[in-house]
Amino acid sequence: MISNTHVLISLISFSIFTTTVKSSRATSASESFVLACGGSTVATDASGRKWDPDAKFLTSSENSMLATAQSQDPSLPSTIPYMTARIFTYESTYKFSVSPKTRHFVRLHFYPSSYSNFNASDSYLSVESNGFTLLKNFSASITAKALTQAYIIKEFSITVTQSGSLSLTFTPSKNGSVAFVNGIEVISTPEIFQPANMVGFSDQLIETEDSSFETMFRLNVGGQYISEDKDTSLSRIWYDDSPYLYGAAFGITSEADKNVSIDYPSNLTEYIAPVDVYRTARTMGPNPKVNIKFNLTWVFPVDGNFTYIVRLHFCEFQVSKTNQRVFDIFINNQTAQEAADVLAWAKEGVPVFKDFAVYVNEGKGDKELWVALHPSESMKPEFYDAILNGLEIFKVNDTSGNLAGPNPVLSPFQEKGSYDQGPKSFAKSQVHVGAIVGGIAGGVAGFGLVVGVLVFLKHNKRDSSGRKCNSMGWLPLYGSSQSSGTKSTTSGKSSGSSRISTLGGGLCRHFSLSDIKYATNNFDESHVIGVGGFGKVYRGVIDGGTEVAIKRSNPSSEQGVHEFQTEIDLLSKLRHRHLVSLIGACEEGEEMILVYDYMANGTLREHIYKGNNPPLLWKQRLEICIGAARGLHYLHTGAKHTIIHRDVKTTNILLDEKWVAKVSDFGLSKMGPTLSQTHVSTVVKGSFGYLDPEYFRRQQLTDKSDVYSFGVVLFEVLCGRPVLNPSLPKEQVSLADWAQNNYRNGTIDSIIDQNVKGEINPECLNKFVETAVKCLSDQGIERPSMGGVLWNLEFAMQLQDNPDGPKMVAEQRANDAFVMHTTTLLTIEEEEGGGETEDSANEIFSQIVNPKGR
């Protein structure tokens, strides 16, 4: 089964097929059962929710026993219900008395750890409920390993017959195996599923009244993560949609003004979805020439041989008349809805839903579900654009009552376990917390933790011709398979063949050591312009007058070969106005040297508070932040694979002679997770003061770790002080903590750099600070994407430039700037051996440009 973390931990919710659906009864709290399996007393989890013991709901306890987990994974949200379990040696059944002819969602919690009397990796189980097969030969251990997750939540919607009884039967699937479960929730919900049209067969309806469902995805499209406590009474979780967007044509996000009211119609109630879902949206953007060439597309991995209900949530808050925004909806390359006009379905600010059914085959390459929106050309609307506010996908049981899919197939790497060792000195069994790994000129520091198991997932990916190719998920950019020779025990350098000829090195210029010595006057100390963890940086001249920056590896550096090869592999393939350009490299004898474009104005930090330079004006600072955000946004979304920088800070933002910001120093960078992953498990590295606390706690890397670090940079630019200053009072030592405290207390004005305090327009300041605070959210899932950060900074710039202008005009100008940036992502050179034309980019980033229904 191809799964996803969002699939496994999302909670069931239901909406309607058309706006004529009648409101259902409210949820009955008396029919809610929340059980901590294996527990002996009522227990309260970290969020204050009470969990009851499960024993009294078992028809018999003879075939079961209690167990306690021997260790607690740091990513567990609470010890309740995960640290206790009930183990079943033979078939065992729970029974719950509920109202007849009602619908309930069932949530099963699994923590596949080692227990006092069994190991969860030996467990294969099946679960049935009221004649439906929910799980079959399910291995929580394999599923968790494939997803790099510590715990699993499976969620289903079950319809109850006239008997008024809901049963859950757990059965070990293999001889000698056991079944287990840590937590069970049975919650009464309204019946709001209605028959849905089968895509491609307009006369065929999928009946849902007697069906059961598994929740696959629930997304707040264009918005942020919505936690259970911010949902309606059904306590659902809504996730950011950006991980599922296909290609670089991902549109723009928007939010309704505070004075815009979201009004549920009389035949709907707000338990359908929280108001925050409808206050945000993703659209294609204001440029019709760009929009008409691409689709706004999402791709979801699913199980084959099942029918799925795709529910799309809409609420129009930007246009006010019909035929202003009209678009076509495609699902798996078939026309689901032509000429969709939200204002033809509902008034402005009024939610509306559409349900579509689609069957997904089992065939090779078919286990994906695509949703695409494209402007309707035939209707000639005022704006060539599309909009979506929310998206949910439910799996429907087959004709035999089955909902179960297969376990994931583990690759050889997953079977064995693979370790990301990082620098040689970290490849040890003991814990290294807060170990500093090198000299610092700009605060480069690293952390070593216990090396986590690195899981490599296979995922079907399309090459530039549109064909599918199998590739391993993400790999460290310095993949060990590319290195030859043996490594030095001190610096990790190779004594074998040159690394410049491997991977991306074939695309950069080769310098001889004599060339480098001539350029630097034999490494004259007067040419040194900086020192970092990798080594010294020299100013040099090549080709009779071209100024360059030359970074020479320190033989005793802990970073050594990994940073050297990572920089070559990355920068030889990437070209962007806001990334530093690698000219070439030299590897000769013990020397490892990198040659870059010279950045005449040095680092951002030395123009804020570290140096003798005049302080930058506020508008200059804001322009630099926007440039850096564009560079990071390109790394996250515009390159062939997601790239996570891992060391974003003001000393790694360089300024050229025209004050254009360039993101630099990619020695710690990693490729990000694939579509079927949500994070990367890895040794924690980064710089003190900028390090994402969630990444530090869980050793799970996502692009949101860069977002956190960039949030610290934003406050550093605003406040003009170091991110860590031990000489200050305890509460002021950390800039991130100090800034957030002042924001909460309404005293942010008191910590603004006095050099720019009088220059900032209040509206610009509010937007800038609000953006920085969101970046510093404790949970990565609550942080905006870099695309969201970039748009907010563009908007802040418009507010600074036009303080008295209409807000709508500022938003439009921010949109224009953002679209101009994203358009360059579609044509940027990525492939070895050459760049892409706009036409080829069209093919890569949108496989379904105006597809025809079948």
N, C-alpha and C positions, 0 to 999 in steps of 0.2 A: 504494500500500500504506500503510495506516495503521499506523505503527509506534510504538515507544516505546524510550527508552534502555534500560530494563530488559529489553525484548525482545531488543535487539541485543547486549547484553554479558552476558546470562545464559548459564550453561554447562549442557550437557545432563545431566540425571539422570533416573533411572527408579525408579518404585515399582511397587506391585502392584495388581491389581484386587480381590482378596480376600485374606484372611489365609491362604488355602490355597496361595499361591504358594510354590514351593520355592526354596531358596537356590541362586543361580547361582555359577559359578566366580569366582574373584578376578580382578581386572584384571591383564592381562599387561603388565608394563612394557616387555618386549621389542618389543611391537607399538605403542609410542608413538612418533610422529614429530612433532617440533616444529621447524618450519622458518622461518628468517628469509629470505624471498624476496629475491633480489638480493644477499644477503650472500656474502662470499668465505671467511670463516673462522667457526669456532664462536664465538658471542657470548653474553654473559650479560646478562639484563635486570635491572632495578632490584630485583626480588624474589629474584634469585639463580638463576633458571631458565635453563638452557642452550638455545640455539637453534642448530641446524645449518644449514649452507648448503643450498640447495634444488636445486642444479644436477644432482646425480647421480640425482634422482628424475624428471627430465624425460626423456621418450622421445626428444626431440630439442630442441636449443637453437637451431636455425636460425631459428625464427620469434619469438625473444624477445631482449630486451636488458635491461641493468641500468640502474637510475636511482637518483638520490639526491635526497631532498627538499631544497628550497632554504631552507626555514624550519621551525622546530620550534614547534608550538603548545604553550603552557604547560600545557595540560590533558592532554597525552600522558602516560600512566603511565610510559613508558620510551622511550628512543630505539630500543630493540630490541623488536619488529621493524619499527617504523613509519618510520624514516628512510631505509630502502632499499626498493626495489620491483623486481619483475620485470614488464616490459612485453611484452605479446603482440601482434604485428601480425597473426597468423593463428592458426588453431586450434592449440592446444598442450595436451599431456596429461602429467600426473604419474601414476606408477604406484607402488603400495605393495604389497609382499607381506605378506599377513596370513593368519591361520588361516581355513580354510573355515567357512562357516555361522556366522559370528560377527557381532556388532553393534559398530559403531564410531561415535563422534561425530566430526564434521568441523567444525572452527572456522576461518572465513576472516576475516582481518584486513585492513581497508582504511583507508588514510589519504589522503583525496582532497585533496592539496595540489598545489602547483606543483613539478615535478621538473626536473632538468637538461635533459631532452630531450622533455618533454611536460607537458601540463596535465591533471590528473585530471578536470577539468570536461568534457573532450571524450571521456571514456571511457564507453561503454555496452557491457556484457558479459553473456554467458550462461555458466553453469556447469552441467555435467552430471556425474553420478557413478553408475556402475553401472546405467545406464538410467533414472535419476531426474533430473529437471530441478530443480536447486536455485535457480538464479537465471535470469531471462530479461530481456534488455534492461535490466539493472540499472545504475543510475547511483549510485555511492557519493557523488558530489558533491551531487546533488539530495537524497538521503536525509539526508546529514549537515546540509545547509542547513535542511531541514524540521525536523530535531530539534535544531538549534543545537548539534551535536556536532562535534568535530574528527575523531574516528575512529569506525569502525563495526566491529562484530563480528557476523557471521552464524553461526548454529550449527545443525547438523543431526545427526540420528542415522540412519546408513546401515546397512542389512543387507547382508552380503557373501554371495555365492553360493558354490557348491561349488568354484569355481575358485581361491579363496583370493587374489584380487586385488582391490584397490580403486583405482579410477581417478578422477581429477579433470581434466575437460577444460574449458579456458577458451577462449572464442571471442568476438572482437569482434562486436557485434550489428549495427553499421552500417558501410557502406562508408566508408573513411577514418577510422574510429574504431579504438581500441585497447582491449585488456583489460589489467588489471593486478591485482596482489595483493601485499600486504606480508608477510603471515604465514599459515602453514597449520599446523593441528594435526590429527593423526589419532590418536585415542586409543581403545584397546580398552575396551569396557564389558560388563558382564554383560547377558544378555538377560532383562529383567524386565518387558517389556510383555506383557500378556495380553489376550484378547478383552474388550471393554467393551460394556455394554448401551447401546443408543441411547436417549436420553431421549425419552419419548413413545411408544416402541415397545418394550414390555417383552420381546417375543419376537425382537427383532433384535439380533444381536451384530456388532460391528465387529472383524474379524480384524486382528491387528497383526503377526503373525510375519514376514510378507514386506513390511511397509510401511516407509516411511521417514518421518521426522518433522522438523519444525522447532520448536525451543524458542521459545515466545512469552513466558511469564512464569514466574518462580520466586520465591515470596514466603514469608518467615518471618512468618506472620500473628500479630500481637500482639507480635512481637519486633523486634529490631534487625537491622541489616545484618550478615550473616555472610560474611566474606571467604574466599578460596580456602584459605588456610592453616588456617582453623578448621573446614573441612568435612572429610568423610572423604577417602579416597584419590582420589575423582573430582574434587577441586578445583573444586567448584561455588561459585557466588555466590548467596546468598539475600538478597532485598531486603525492606525494610519495606513493608507492605501499605497503609499509610495513604493514599498518593496515589490509590489506586483505590477508596476507600470512597465511597459515594454518599450525599450529604446529611449532615445533622448527627447522624443516629442511628447513630453509629459504634461504640457499645458501649464496653467498657472492656478494658484489657489486664491480664494477670496473669502471674505467674511462679511456678513450683513452688518450694517451700522447698528449701533446700540438702540437707535430710535425706531428700527424696523421691528415690527411685531410678527412673530410666527403664530398663526392662528390655525389650530386644528379644526377641520370641518365638523359639523354636528354628528356625522355618522362615523367618526373616528375619535379615539381617545389617545392621549399622549403616551400610553404604554407601548404603542406601536414602535416608537423610537424617540429618544430624548430630543429636546429642542435644539441641543448643540449640534446634532447631526444636520439639521436643516438650516442652521445659521452659517454653515461653511459649505463650500462647493469647490469642485475642480472644473475649470473651463479650458478651452483651447487657447485663448488669448485673443487680442484685438487685431492681429495681422491676417487678413483674409487670404493673402497669397501664400502664407505659410500653412494656414489651416486647411486649405483645399487640397494640399498635397499629402496630408498625413491624417492618420486616425489617432484618436486618444484611446489607447489600448491597454488592457490589463490581461495578464496571463496567470492561470491558477493550475497547479498540479492536482489531479483528481484520480480516483479509481475508475478503471474501465468497466464496461458492461453495466452501467447504472444510468438512471435518469436523474437529472438535477433540476431543482427549481432555482432560477436566478431571479432575485428580487432587487429591483432598482428603485432607489428613493430619490424623489425630486422635490425641490422647492425653489421657485424662481423669486429672487429678490433684487435682481439687477435690471431687468427689462420689465415693461409694463403693458405691452401690447402683443397680441398674437402676430405671428409671422415675423417677429423681430429676430428670434433665435429658433431655427428649425433644423433638426438633424435626424439622421438614420441610425438605428441601433442594429448591430450585428453580433451574433453569438456563434462562435465556431464557424465563421465564414458563411453564415446564412443570415438572411434578412429577418430580424425579429420584429422590427417596427420601422416602417417608413414614415418620414415626415413627422417625427415626434416634436410636439410643441407643448411645453409644460403649461403655458398659459391657456391653451385650449382645453386642458384637463382640469385646471384649478386656477384660482385667482392668485395674484401676486402675494407672496408670503404664506400660502396655504400648502401644506404637504400633500403629496400624492405618490402612489406606488404603482409599479407595474411588475407583474410576475410572468416569467417565461419558462417553459420546460424544454430541456434539450437532452438528448441521449448521447452518451460518450462511449465509443467503442473500446474494445480491448486491444485492438490491433497495435502494432509497433508504431510509436510516435503519436498515438491518438490520446494518450492519457493527460491531456491538457484541455482546459476550458478557457476560451478567449472571449473577452467582451470588448467590443470596439464601437466608438461613436465617430460619426463623420458628418460634416455639414451637408444639409440637403441642397443640392444644386437645382433640382427640379422645381422647388418651391420658391426659389429666388428670395430668400429672407433678407431682412435689412442687415443682419450680421451673420457671416459664415462662421458659426461657432456651435459648440455643444456644451452641455452642463450635466453634472451628476453630483448628488449630495451623499448618497450612501449606497452600499451594495452588500447583499447577503446571498450565500449559496448553501442550499440544503440538498443532501443526497436522499433520494426516495428509495424505499425498499423495493426489491424485485418481486417477481410473481410468486416466488417461494417464501416471501417474507424475510429475505436476507438483506442485511445492511453491512455485513462484514466484508472487508477487503483483506488482501494478503498482507503479511508482514513485509517490511522493507527488505530488499536484498542487499546485504552488506558487502562492500568491496573487500578485497584482501587486506587493505589498510585498516578497515574497520574491524575485521576479524582479529588482526594481530594487535591493533592499537599502534598509533604512530605519535612520536613525541616531537614537539617543537622545542628544540633545545636552545635556540638562540645562540648567544656567544658561548664559547667553550666553558668559561668559568661558571656558567649557570647549569651545566649538564650534570647535576648532582641530585642526590635523593633527598637531602634535607631542605628545609624551607629557608629562603633568603628573603626576608621582608624588609624593604626599604634600603637594600644595598645600593650604594652609589657606584656606578660603573665607569667613571671616567672623569677626566678633567673637564672643567666647565668654563667656557667663555660665552656666556649667554645662558647659563643655567642648565646645560644638558645633564640630565641625571637619569638613572634607570632603576627599575625595580625588578628583582628576581623573586619568583614564587615557585612553589612546587610545579614541575612541568606537567601540564594537563594533557590528557589523551587528545590527540588531534584526529578528528574524524574527517575522512574524505568521502564525499557523497558523489555518486554518479548522477548527472542530470543531463537530460537531452537539451542540447543547445543548437541554435541555427548558425551556420556559417554565413558568409556574406552573400552567397548565392541563394540563400533561403533553404538549403538542404539542412537536414538534422545531422548532427555529429555528436557522438558520445564523448564526453570529457569528464575528467575528475572534477569535483567541485572546485574549491579554492585551494591553492598551494602557497607556501611561503615563496615570495618573489625570488629568493635566492636559492631555490630548490636544490637540495644536495645532490640530486642526480646529475646536475650540470657541472659539478665541480670535479676536477681530476687532481690526482696527487694526494699527498697527506697534509694534514693541517698542523701548524705550529701550536705548541701548547700554550704560548703566550698571546699570540694575536689572532690565531685562527687562519693564518695565511697559507696559501698552497705553495708547495715546493714543486708542483708539477706544471702542466702546460698553462698557457695564459687564459685567464677568464674573459678577456676582452673579446675573444673569438667565439664565445658561447652566447646563446640567447640574443639579447638586444645589442650586445657589443659589436656585432657585425655591421651595425648601422651608424656607429660613431667613428670619428677620426682617431687614428692611432698616432700617438706621439712617441718619439724615441726619448730616452732619458737625456741625451745630449740636447735635444730641442728644449726640454723643460729647463735644464740648467742654464741654457743660453737666455731663455725668456726671463729667468729670475736672478740672473747674475750669480749663478751657482748657489741658489738658495740664500741669497744675502738677507741677513736679519732685518735690514732696513726696509725690505719689501714686504715684511709680514704685516697683514692687515687684520688678522684675527686668529684665534686658537679655539678649537672645539674638541669634542670627544674623539673625533677621527684623527685630528692632527692640526698642523698649522695651515693657514690660508695665506698665499702670497699674491701680491699684485705683479703681473708680468705683461710682456709684450711679445706677440707672435706675428708672423707674416709681415714684418716690416713696419708695424704701427698699430696693430689691433690690440687693445687692452683686454686682458683676461684675468680671471681669478683662478688660481691654481691651488687645489687642496691636496696636500701631501700627507699620506698616512703616517702616523706615529708607530714605529715598530712595536711599542709596548701597549698600543691601544687595544682595549677590549673589543672595540667595534670591528676593526679590521676588515677582513674579507667580505663579511656579510653586507656591510654598508657599501663597500666598493662595488660589489656585483649588483646590489639592489639599485643603486643610483644608475649604473649603466643600463640595466635591464629596463628600468622605468623611463628615464629621461631620453634615451635614444629613440624611444617609440612615441613619446608624447610631445606635442607642440601646442602651446597655448600662450597667448599674450601675457597671462598672469602666472605662468610657471617659469622658473629660471631655466635657461637653455644650457644643455650640456654640449660642449663643442667636441670634446674627445677625451681620451684617457691614455695612460701610460702604465704598463706593468713590465718591469724589467728588474731582474734580480729580486731584491727584497722590497723594491719600491712599488707602491700603488698610488697613482696620482690621477686626479680628475681635473679637467679644464672646463671652466664655465665662462659665460659672458660676464664681463665686469659690471658690477652694480655701483655706479659712481657715488650714490648717496647712502650706501651702507645699509644698516638694519633700521627697521622702524623704531626699535627701542631707543637707539641713541639719539633720536629726534624727539623723544617724549621726555625722558628724564635721565638717561645714561649717556652723558656726553656733554660736550661744550657747544653744541649746536643750538641755534635759536629754536625755541619750541614751535612746532607746527601749528598753523591756524586750524580752527575746527573744521572748516570745509575741506582742507587738505587731509585731515585725519579721516574724515568720513569717506572721501574718495579712495583713500588707501584701503580702508576696511572693505569697501565695495569691491575693489580689485582683488584683494585676497580672497573674499568670499566667492568671486567668480572662478578663481583658480581651484579652490577646494570643491566647488560645485562641479567643475569639469572632472576632477578626479573621481568624484562619487557617481556621476551619471553620464558623462560624455565620452569617457574612454571605453575601450572594448570590454573591459571588466571593471567592476567597482574597485577603487583603490583607496585604502584608508591610510592617511598620512602618519598618524600616531605621535607626532611631535610638533603640533601647531603651537607657535608662540611668537612673540614679537621679534626675537632674534632670527627666526626663520622666515620672516617676511622682509624681503630686500627691496630697495628702491633704486631705480635706474636714474639716469641723468634728467629725465623728464618727470620724476616722482611717480612713475608707474610701479605699482606693487607687484612683486613676483614671489610666489611661494617657493621655498627652497628646502634643501636638506631632506632627502627621501630615504636616508639610510635605515630608518626603522619602519618604513612603509610595508603594508601587506595588502594582498588582494582580499577583498571583502567576501562575504558569504554569497552563495549562489541562490537561485530562486527558491530551492527547497530547504534552505537554511535561514536562520535568523541572526546568527552570530558566528564568530570564530573563537574557538578556545585556544588560548595562547599565553605564553609567559608575558607578564605585565611589563611594559616599557613605556617611558615617557619622561616628562620633566616635572619636578616638584612644583606645585602650585597650579599646574595646568591639567593634571591627571584626572580623568573621569573617575569619580568615586565608585560608580557601578562597575566599571571595568576593573578597578583595583580589587573590589570585593569578590567579584564572580569570575574574573579572568576570562571574560567573554567579550570579545571585541566587535563593535559594529561601527558604522559610519557616524553614529550619534556620539561616539567618543571624541571624534574631531569637532563635532558641534559644541560639546562642552568646553573643550580647550579654546575654541574660537570665542565662546562667550566670555571667558576670562580675558582674552585679548581685547574684546570690546570694552570691558571695564578698565583695563589697563590704559587704553587710549583715552577714555573719558576722564579718568582720575589722575593720570600722569604719575603713577607710583608703582613700585615693584609688586609682583604678585605675592611675594612673601617678604615680610620685613620683621625679623625677630626682635628688633629694637623697640617696636611699638607695644602698647598694652596687648594682652593676650587676645582680646576680642577683635583687635585690628590687624593681627599678624597676617592672616590670610585675606587677600583682597576679595576673593570670591565670597567668602562668608561675610566679610564686612559690608560689601556692596549690597548683598541680599538683605542683611539686617536693616540697613538704611532704607532700602526700598520698601520693606514691610512697615517700617516706622514712618514713612513719608518724609525722610530727611535726606534724600539722595543729593539734593543741592549742596549739602554741606561737605561732600567729598569730591566734588568736581574740581578738576585742575583749574587753579586760579588763572592760568594763562589763557584759557578759552571760555571761562564761565560766562563772560558777558557777550560772547559771540553766538551762543546757541539759541535758536528759536525754541520756545517752550514746547510747541507741537512736535518738532523734530526730536527734542530731548526725550519726550514721553515715549515716542515710537522706538527710539534707539535703546533706551533703558528697558522697556518692555521686552524687546527682542533679546537683549543680553540676559535678562532674568530667565526667560523661557529656555535659553540655551543651557542654563545652569540647573535645570530641573534634576532632581536626584535620580529619577528613573529615565533611562534613555528614551523609552517609548513615548514619554511626555514632551520630549524636546522636538523642535521643528527640524525638518530636513534642511540641508544647506541651501536648497532652492528656496525654501520658505524664509530663511535668514536673509538671503540675497534680495528677495523681493522687498522685505521689510526695510532693509537698508536703502534700497533704491527709493522707496516711498519716503523714508526719513529725509533723503537728499532733496526730494521735491518739496517737502514741507519746509526745509531750510531755505530753498531758493525762492519759494512762492508762499511766504507765511500768510498772506492775505487772500490767496486764491482759493477757489472752491475745492473741497476735499476730493470731489469726483475728478477734477482736472489733474490733481496730484496723483491720484490712483492711475489714471489713464497714462500719464507720462511715465510712471513707474512700470506699468505694464509694457509700454513701448520699449523702455530700456531693457527690461527683462527678456522680452521676445527677441530683441536684437542680439543679446548674449546667447540665448538658447539656440538661435538659428545658426550661430557659428559652431555650436556643438555638433550639428548635423553634417558638417562638411570638414571637420577637423581631421588631420592626418592621423591614422591610428595603426594601419596595417604595415607590416614589414614590406619594404620595397616600394612604397608609394602611398599617395593619398587617395581619398575618395572624392568622386564628383558628387554633386548634389543629387543626381539621379540615382547613383548607387546607394547613397545614404537613404534616399526615399525607400529603396527596396529593403534595406537592412532594418530601418527603424519602424517601418509600418508594412507588414505583410499583407494587410487587407485594405488597400486603397480603393475605396468604392467597390466592394465586392457585390456580386449579384446573388439574390436569393435563389434557392433551389426548390 
